[in-house]
């Protein structure tokens, strides 16, 4: 994308996302998980599939949740859009700038901030968790809160992550899973076990929301 388009696109894109999301009929499953942690004064690491980001940037607008975004050209566009939602961004990935971005996220979480990571990003494979969120949780002692999104009326783009765009006035279901905690002494075997646990939880949540949006529940 050219520099001119890169400077022009983010603002109307953010307006469009906000306009669509204001019309959505949202049902939240197990929102008490997040509320309980807030009441305890805990900060968290949100984990979600890369393709579910669009509504989440609207839901958490202005919250200060720091989001990990890749150094790619698409990542630059996404970063500019996220900032228009009042969401700080850390740039990096497992292939480029990973160590530096991890240290930045560690400082942010140890300072009491919340973080959001798409564990299957930035290049996939789709809905297969990479170990970044697990490593961050082990270093900081901050729990991972898995969440997934489903929409009744939607467009799924032909991108690697099947990026999900809810259509206006669609029924949307957002589901939270029980926190995943990583002990500071976790070895490689336990880290892999926790990575698989996070992946399986996200897959189950994804199945749950996809079924829920098709149900007759209001």
VOGU-3710 file (C-alpha; in Angstrom, 3 decimals, decimal comma):
1> xxxxxxxxxx> 0,000/0,000/0,000  1,323/3,415/-0,966  2,180/5,980/1,732  -0,668/8,214/0,497  -3,265/5,456/0,868  -1,719/4,407/4,173  -2,284/7,889/5,533  -5,818/8,178/4,105  -7,409/4,758/4,697  -7,222/4,317/8,521
11> xxxxxxxxxx> -9,659/7,101/9,463  -12,553/6,099/7,164  -11,866/2,424/7,957  -12,218/3,158/11,683  -15,433/5,121/11,050  -16,855/2,194/9,062  -15,995/-0,345/11,780  -17,598/1,844/14,448  -20,723/2,375/12,330  -21,157/-1,374/11,777
21> xxxxxxxxxx> -20,418/-2,376/15,369  -22,947/0,073/16,802  -25,704/-1,872/15,022  -24,691/-5,352/16,232  -26,842/-7,354/18,659  -24,228/-8,734/21,018  -24,660/-11,596/23,471  -21,801/-12,273/25,898  -21,175/-15,730/27,355  -19,422/-15,963/30,729
31> xxxxxxxxxx> -18,642/-12,260/30,899  -18,408/-12,785/34,664  -14,934/-14,264/34,107  -13,624/-10,900/32,993  -15,620/-9,037/35,653  -14,267/-11,263/38,415  -10,678/-10,579/37,419  -11,357/-6,842/37,217  -12,871/-6,833/40,711  -9,751/-8,619/41,932
41> xxxxxxxxxx> -7,629/-5,858/40,411  -5,993/-8,312/38,010  -4,718/-7,394/34,592  -4,900/-10,040/31,872  -3,559/-11,257/28,551  -6,451/-11,604/26,101  -5,984/-14,373/23,516  -8,157/-14,612/20,404  -7,871/-15,863/16,842  -6,430/-13,342/14,395
51> xxxxxxxxxx> -9,587/-13,356/12,280  -11,766/-12,195/15,199  -10,083/-8,833/15,750  -12,524/-6,434/14,106  -15,303/-6,401/16,708  -12,812/-6,730/19,569  -11,065/-3,471/18,623  -14,452/-1,788/18,945  -15,403/-3,487/22,214  -12,124/-2,559/23,897
61> xxxxxxxxxx> -11,812/0,915/22,362  -10,212/3,415/24,710  -9,394/0,702/27,258  -5,615/0,968/26,924  -5,277/-2,737/26,071  -1,952/-3,085/24,245  -2,144/-5,187/21,065  0,716/-7,064/19,413  0,823/-6,336/15,661  3,301/-7,571/13,060
71> xxxxxxxxxx> 5,872/-5,463/11,190  4,255/-6,257/7,828  2,575/-3,688/5,564  -0,810/-5,019/6,654  0,405/-4,637/10,223  1,198/-0,966/9,624  -2,325/-0,319/8,350  -3,838/-2,251/11,243  -1,698/-0,340/13,746  -2,967/2,986/12,448
81> xxxxxxxxxx> -6,578/1,816/12,654  -6,125/0,465/16,180  -4,682/3,760/17,357  -7,867/5,460/16,170  -9,684/3,239/18,660  -7,424/4,418/21,470  -5,537/1,115/21,567  -1,741/1,186/21,949  0,265/-1,101/19,693  3,508/-3,060/20,033
91> xxxxxxxxxx> 5,063/-4,094/16,725  6,710/-7,482/16,385  6,236/-11,176/15,654  7,963/-14,512/16,039  9,895/-13,868/12,811  10,801/-10,192/13,208  11,372/-8,188/16,358  9,958/-10,921/18,555  12,380/-10,624/21,454  12,119/-6,843/21,632
101> xxxxxxxxxx> 8,315/-6,878/21,423  8,110/-9,560/24,126  10,192/-7,419/26,488  7,963/-4,415/25,766  4,860/-6,472/26,552  6,474/-7,786/29,738  7,087/-4,214/30,918  3,516/-3,229/30,034  1,930/-6,130/31,920  4,231/-5,829/34,929
111> xxxxxxxxxx> 3,157/-2,198/35,078  -0,463/-3,301/35,429  -1,559/-3,030/31,786  -3,604/-5,526/29,808  -2,351/-7,094/26,578  -4,091/-8,729/23,608  -2,405/-11,345/21,431  -3,649/-13,380/18,480  -1,689/-16,597/19,074  -2,161/-17,784/15,483
121> xxxxxxxxxx> -0,808/-14,537/14,024  0,640/-12,888/12,125  0,999/-15,557/9,411  -0,763/-18,639/10,701  -1,381/-21,485/10,471  -4,956/-20,407/11,097  -6,321/-21,295/14,541  -3,095/-22,949/15,669  -1,640/-21,333/18,768  1,979/-20,232/18,779
131> xxxxxxxxxx> 3,859/-20,046/22,113  4,149/-16,247/22,454  1,198/-15,719/24,805  2,351/-18,650/26,947  5,852/-17,191/27,269  4,451/-13,786/28,238  2,185/-15,319/30,882  5,085/-17,302/32,395  7,343/-14,233/32,575  4,719/-11,964/34,130
141> xxxxxxxxxx> 2,412/-14,202/36,163  -0,564/-12,618/34,366  -3,390/-15,027/33,404  -4,452/-15,582/29,797  -8,166/-15,046/29,118  -9,260/-16,822/25,910  -12,157/-15,361/23,926  -13,853/-16,065/20,621  -16,381/-14,345/18,390  -19,152/-15,565/16,125
151> xxxxxxxxxx> -21,551/-13,650/13,858  -24,827/-14,787/12,288  -24,529/-12,520/9,231  -20,947/-12,061/8,173  -18,345/-11,926/5,461  -15,231/-14,056/5,803  -12,413/-12,776/3,638  -10,249/-15,140/1,567  -7,198/-14,338/3,680  -5,129/-16,858/5,622
161> xxxxxxxxxx> -7,036/-16,006/8,836  -10,517/-15,920/7,221  -10,927/-12,429/8,661  -14,466/-12,049/9,993  -16,538/-8,967/9,172  -19,925/-8,970/10,936  -22,602/-7,418/8,754  -24,767/-4,569/10,069  -27,488/-5,617/12,565  -26,074/-9,137/12,809
171> xxxxxxxxxx> -26,390/-11,253/15,925  -22,946/-11,611/17,495  -21,841/-13,908/20,304  -18,689/-13,262/22,322  -17,535/-16,043/24,666  -14,894/-15,969/27,374  -13,034/-19,041/28,607  -11,556/-19,805/32,006  -8,154/-18,168/32,579  -5,027/-20,126/31,715
181> xxxxxxxxxx> -2,188/-19,520/34,192  1,454/-20,452/33,640  3,685/-20,998/36,699  7,022/-19,115/36,588  8,964/-22,374/36,920  7,256/-24,018/33,916  9,639/-26,106/31,820  9,359/-26,750/28,070  7,075/-29,735/28,577  4,600/-27,786/30,718
191> xxxxxxxxxx> 4,787/-24,809/28,369  3,805/-27,052/25,463  1,000/-28,552/27,532  -0,333/-25,080/28,285  -0,002/-24,051/24,624  -2,147/-27,014/23,647  -4,619/-26,179/26,417  -4,969/-22,623/25,110  -5,398/-23,821/21,535  -8,043/-26,379/22,473
201> xxxxxxxxxx> -9,916/-23,838/24,599  -9,999/-21,341/21,727  -11,204/-24,022/19,313  -13,991/-25,047/21,709  -15,009/-21,422/22,213  -15,083/-20,931/18,449  -17,393/-23,933/18,018  -19,557/-22,642/20,860  -20,059/-19,154/19,431  -20,704/-20,478/15,933
211> xxxxxxxx> -23,463/-22,712/17,293  -24,857/-19,972/19,532  -25,311/-17,426/16,749  -27,537/-19,900/14,919  -29,680/-20,720/17,966  -33,008/-19,092/18,761  -31,708/-17,630/21,992  -32,397/-13,892/22,005
//
